[in-house]
Amino acid sequence: YMATHNWQLPEVGYELTDDTDTVIAEAELAWSDRQLALVINTNEAKIFTQNNWITLTLAEALKDPQAFHAKHLAT
């Protein structure tokens, strides 16, 4: 869907690391240049959010993909 609509493609299975390069959370999809992550697990969402990322669940993003794109990826 993202490729056919010319969206910036995310990294799949993005691993967020701490200062010691230890993985502290994983997002199903992430745009690291925008610090934007899509997760399934709310515990993962909390960790990304605590590290200054915009974090949504996949369900939230899929409710209205065009609105998600317009708000987070269009610019």
C-alpha positions as CSV (number, residue, x, y, z in Angstrom):
1,Y,0.0,0.0,0.0
2,M,2.7,2.4,1.0
3,A,4.8,1.8,-2.1
4,T,1.9,2.0,-4.5
5,H,0.9,5.4,-3.0
6,N,4.5,6.7,-3.1
7,W,4.9,7.0,0.6
8,Q,8.3,7.2,2.2
9,L,8.9,3.6,3.1
10,P,9.6,2.6,6.8
11,E,12.2,0.4,8.2
12,V,10.6,-3.0,9.2
13,G,11.4,-4.4,12.6
14,Y,13.2,-1.2,13.9
15,E,15.1,-1.7,17.1
16,L,15.5,1.2,19.4
17,T,18.7,1.1,21.4
18,D,20.0,2.9,24.4
19,D,23.4,4.6,24.9
20,T,25.1,1.2,25.3
21,D,23.5,-0.2,22.0
22,T,21.2,-2.5,24.0
23,V,17.9,-3.0,22.3
24,I,15.2,-1.5,24.5
25,A,12.1,-1.7,22.3
26,E,11.1,-2.8,18.8
27,A,8.6,-1.2,16.4
28,E,7.0,-3.1,13.6
29,L,7.5,-0.1,11.3
30,A,9.6,3.0,11.9
31,W,10.7,6.2,10.1
32,S,13.8,7.0,12.2
33,D,14.5,10.3,10.4
34,R,11.1,11.4,11.7
35,Q,11.3,9.5,15.0
36,L,7.9,7.9,14.1
37,A,7.1,4.4,15.2
38,L,4.2,2.0,14.6
39,V,3.9,-0.7,17.2
40,I,1.5,-3.5,18.3
41,N,2.6,-3.7,21.9
42,T,1.6,-0.8,24.2
43,N,4.7,-1.5,26.4
44,E,6.9,-0.9,23.3
45,A,4.9,2.3,22.6
46,K,5.6,3.6,26.1
47,I,9.4,3.1,25.7
48,F,9.4,4.8,22.2
49,T,7.4,7.7,23.6
50,Q,9.7,8.1,26.6
51,N,12.5,8.5,24.1
52,N,10.8,11.3,22.3
53,W,9.3,9.4,19.4
54,I,5.9,9.8,18.0
55,T,4.3,6.5,18.6
56,L,1.1,5.0,17.3
57,T,-0.3,1.5,17.2
58,L,-0.7,-0.1,13.9
59,A,-4.5,-0.2,14.5
60,E,-4.5,3.6,14.9
61,A,-2.6,4.2,11.7
62,L,-4.8,1.7,9.8
63,K,-8.1,3.3,10.8
64,D,-7.4,6.1,8.3
65,P,-4.2,5.6,6.4
66,Q,-4.6,8.8,4.4
67,A,-5.0,10.9,7.5
68,F,-2.0,9.1,9.0
69,H,0.1,10.0,5.9
70,A,-1.1,13.6,5.8
71,K,-0.3,14.2,9.4
72,H,3.0,12.3,9.8
73,L,4.6,11.7,6.4
74,A,3.4,14.2,3.8
75,T,5.9,16.9,4.5
